[in-house]
Amino acid sequence: MYTPAHFEAGPDAVQDLLTRPGAATLVTMTSQGLLATLLPFVYDPSVGEHGALHTHVARNNSQWSQPAIGESLMIIQGADAYISPSWYASKAEHGRVVPTWNYSTAHVYGNLVVHDDPAWLASQVRRLTGVHEASFDHPWSVDDAPERYISGQLRAIVGLELVITRIEAKTKLSQNRPDADIDGVIAGLSERGQSESAANVERAR
């Protein structure tokens, strides 16, 4: 990943990308070419040297059954936003400004392990559901559904574990702009209702 020094993600930003509820695109190179699937995941820091990303795919998705060649990649995307040059104070000073795009992303590389057993899958689904249901007033639990129904659903999916070998992460959040321009970006994003992107810029300054 092309990452100028001022856009390098620090440990806190990397941790936030790994642990925030969301989905990532799994990319594998196979004998049939590149395969990719967007998948919800949970991060498990206890696995290996750098942790692992746990997810699952539909059994009918051939990506799990096509052996990965070399490292696999999961691309995690944080909040992103268009940045208008009209928000910059420097626009009025000299006009030498152009639009850009702010974003946070992590490219997580690792060795892909397939888990095709009900116990591993049940644990992964419970953890994944727990992460996403935590903010609900009345969170749904796997136990709310009939056991026989859940057993059938588990037979229709296959677990995947990306044991992390390395992470490349980038936070392009206006760090290269003067303070007055950053103030304008935060105000502009907030006015457009993009509060998460605005907060990210504030934290990165």
C-alpha positions, 0 to 999 in steps of 0.5 A: 500500500502506498503510504506517505509518512504523514498518513501512516496509521498508529497502533491505536488506529490499527486497533480501531480498524481491527475491532470496529464492527464491520465487514472486510473484503477477503481476497485470495489468489487461486488456480482459478484467478483472484476471488473476493467476498465481502464478509463480516468478521471478528478479531481474535488477538490471542491467535498467533503473533498478530492475532486472526480475523474470523469469519464465514462464507456460504458453503456454496461460495467456491472461495473457501474450497479453492486453495489459496496460493500464498498469503490471503488479504482482508481489506478493512475500510473505515469511514471515508468521505469526499473533501471539498476544497471550498472547506479550506481556509487556504482557498481564500488565501491563494486558491491553490487547492483541489478536492481529495478523499479522506479514508482509513483502511487496513490491508491485513495479510495472512494464512487462510485456514478453513474450519468446517466443524460445527463447534468452531462455527457456532462459536464464531457466529455467537461472537459475531452476533454478540459484537453487532447486537451489543448496541441494541436495546433488546439484542438478539441471541442465537439461543432465540432461534430453535436449535434445530434451525440453527443447526441447519444454518450452520451446515450451510456455512464454512468458517474461515480464519485469517491468521495474520502475518502482517498489516499495512494501514493508512489513515488519510485524514487531512493531516497534511493540511494547515490547522485552519484547513483542518478546522474547515474540513471538520466543520464541513463534514459535520454539516453534511452529517458525516460525524464519524469522518469528522471525528476521525479528522479531529483525532488525527490532527 
